[in-house]
Amino acid sequence: MTNKYILETAINQSAADANCSADDFKKNHNVIVESIKNPNARKYLQLPMACHLISYGTNIVASIDMQYKDIVEKYINKYPVVHCFETPNMHILNDEFKKHDMQICFMAEYFLPDINKIPEIECKYELRILDRSDFDDLYLPQWSNALCKERKHLDVLGVGAYKNNQLVGLAGCSADCDTMWQIGIDVLPEERHQGIAAALTSRLSTEIINRGKVPFYCCAWSNIISARNAIKSGFRPTWVEMTVKPTEYVEKMNK
C-alpha cells in the first residue's frame, strides 16, 4: 500500500459519498452536484443531503439538493475555499438555510496515514487485538468513541490496552465502507497523557492496513487533543467536510 493509493482510495470514496467524479476534487474550480442515495457511500451518511461541502484543499465539491443550488453556488464562489468552512463567512450560508428551517450541523477534519510515518509506539500496558466477539460487553459510555452502540454491525476490529487485566484504553474501527475503516479512540481519564492513545491508534492503523483496508481518522477543528493524537500516530490532515441538517435535527443534538 502506498500514500498515492491511500489518497486515491479516499477521494474515490468521497466521490461515491457526493455523487461526483473523483476528478472533481482535483479541479481548480468549484463543482456542484446533486446529492443522491448510493449503496457504496459511507454507511452512516444520511443521503440525500440538502448541502454537503467537501474539500481536499484545491476546490469545493458541493453535493446538494438542487433546489438550493442558487444559495450554495453564490456562497462557495464568493469566498476562498478555506473561508467557506469557517466563521465569519459560514454565517452567511447558515443564515440562508435558516430560511428553509435548516442549519449547519457537522464540521470535521479528516486524516489519512502517511504509510512511511506510522510509528511503532511503546505502551506501558499490554496491547491485545480484539474482534467483534470481544466487543459485546464494551458498549459503555467510556468506550463510546471507539465503538458505536447504534452501529454495532460496523465495528470490526480493535486494540485494547490492559492494566492488570483491566481495559484502560481502546481503539476501535468501523467498516464504514468497503475500502476504508474509521478509527475511534478512548482512554480512561486517569490513564491519559502517557502515550496510550497514540500507541493504540498507530497499532490499529497497522492492523487495518495489513487487512488491505485504508484507515482514516476524524475529529472536530477544536479537538486539539484528538488532532495531536492523529499526527503523533502518523496521520496527516487530508480533507474537510461541512454538512447542513434540518433545524429539528440540530436542536435535538443540542439537548
Residue pairs with C-beta under 8 A, 6 or more apart in sequence:
1 115
1 209
1 212
1 214
2 115
3 114
3 115
3 116
5 214
6 112
6 113
6 115
6 214
7 112
7 238
8 22
9 179
9 180
9 214
10 110
10 112
10 180
10 214
10 216
10 238
10 239
11 22
11 25
11 26
11 56
12 22
12 179
13 42
13 177
13 179
13 180
14 22
14 25
14 54
14 56
14 61
14 239
15 21
15 22
15 24
15 25
16 38
16 40
16 41
16 177
17 38
17 41
17 42
17 45
17 47
17 52
17 54
17 63
18 24
18 33
18 35
18 52
18 54
18 61
18 63
19 33
19 34
19 35
19 36
19 38
19 63
20 31
20 33
20 61
20 63
24 31
24 33
24 61
25 54
25 55
25 56
25 58
25 59
25 61
26 56
26 58
27 58
27 59
28 58
28 59
29 59
30 59
30 60
30 61
30 62
30 76
30 77
30 81
31 59
31 60
31 61
31 62
32 61
32 62
32 64
32 69
32 72
32 73
32 76
33 61
33 62
33 63
33 64
34 48
34 63
34 64
34 65
34 66
35 47
35 48
35 49
35 50
35 52
35 63
35 64
35 65
36 47
36 48
37 47
37 48
38 47
40 177
40 178
41 47
41 177
42 176
42 177
42 180
43 151
43 154
43 174
43 175
43 176
43 177
44 151
44 154
44 176
48 65
49 63
49 64
49 65
49 243
49 244
50 64
50 65
50 68
50 97
50 100
50 102
50 244
50 245
50 246
51 62
51 63
51 64
51 65
51 68
51 71
51 72
51 93
51 97
51 102
51 243
51 244
52 62
52 63
52 64
52 241
52 242
52 243
52 244
53 60
53 61
53 62
53 63
53 72
53 76
53 84
53 85
53 241
53 242
53 243
54 60
54 61
54 62
54 63
54 239
54 240
54 241
55 61
55 81
55 84
55 85
55 239
55 240
55 241
56 238
56 239
57 81
57 239
58 81
59 81
60 76
60 81
60 84
62 72
62 73
62 76
64 72
68 97
68 100
71 93
71 96
71 97
72 93
75 84
75 89
75 92
75 93
75 96
76 84
78 92
79 89
83 89
84 90
84 93
84 242
85 107
85 240
85 242
86 221
90 104
90 242
93 104
93 244
94 103
94 104
97 103
97 104
97 244
98 247
101 246
101 247
101 248
102 244
102 245
102 246
102 247
103 244
103 245
103 246
103 247
103 250
104 242
104 243
104 244
104 245
105 243
105 244
105 245
105 249
105 250
105 253
106 241
106 242
106 243
106 245
107 220
107 221
107 240
107 241
107 242
107 243
108 218
108 219
108 220
108 221
108 240
108 241
109 218
109 219
109 220
109 221
109 227
109 237
109 239
109 240
110 216
110 217
110 218
110 237
110 238
110 239
110 240
110 241
111 216
111 217
111 218
111 219
111 227
111 230
111 231
111 235
111 236
111 237
111 238
112 214
112 215
112 216
112 217
112 235
112 236
112 238
113 205
113 209
113 215
113 233
113 234
113 235
113 236
114 234
114 235
114 236
115 209
117 234
117 236
118 202
118 205
118 206
118 209
118 233
118 234
119 198
119 202
119 232
119 233
119 234
120 202
120 203
121 195
121 198
121 199
121 202
121 203
121 232
121 233
122 195
122 199
123 161
123 195
123 196
123 199
123 200
124 194
124 196
125 161
125 162
125 163
125 168
125 169
125 196
126 161
126 162
127 159
127 160
127 161
127 162
127 199
127 200
127 203
128 159
128 160
128 162
129 157
129 158
129 159
129 207
130 157
130 158
130 159
130 160
130 170
130 172
131 156
131 157
131 158
132 155
132 156
134 158
134 160
135 147
135 152
135 155
135 158
135 172
138 146
138 147
138 167
138 170
139 147
139 149
139 152
142 186
142 188
143 170
143 172
143 186
144 186
145 184
145 185
145 186
146 158
146 170
146 171
146 172
146 184
146 185
146 186
147 155
147 158
147 170
147 172
147 184
148 154
148 155
148 174
148 184
151 174
154 174
154 175
154 176
155 172
155 173
155 174
156 173
156 174
156 175
156 181
157 172
157 173
157 181
157 204
157 207
157 208
157 211
158 170
158 171
158 172
158 173
158 204
159 170
159 171
159 200
159 203
159 204
159 207
160 167
160 169
160 170
160 171
160 200
161 167
161 168
161 169
161 170
161 187
161 191
161 196
161 199
161 200
162 168
163 191
168 187
168 188
168 191
168 196
169 185
169 186
169 187
169 188
169 191
169 196
169 197
169 200
170 185
170 186
170 187
170 200
171 183
171 184
171 185
171 186
171 197
171 200
171 201
171 203
171 204
172 183
172 184
172 185
172 204
173 181
173 182
173 183
173 184
173 204
173 208
173 215
174 181
174 182
174 184
175 181
175 213
176 182
179 213
179 214
180 213
180 214
180 215
180 216
181 208
181 213
181 214
181 215
181 216
182 215
182 216
182 217
182 218
183 201
183 204
183 205
183 208
183 215
183 216
183 217
185 197
185 200
185 201
185 226
185 229
187 196
187 197
187 200
197 229
197 233
198 229
198 232
198 233
201 217
201 229
201 230
201 233
201 235
202 233
202 234
204 215
205 215
205 233
205 234
205 235
208 214
208 215
209 215
217 230
217 233
217 235
219 226
219 227
219 230
220 226
227 237
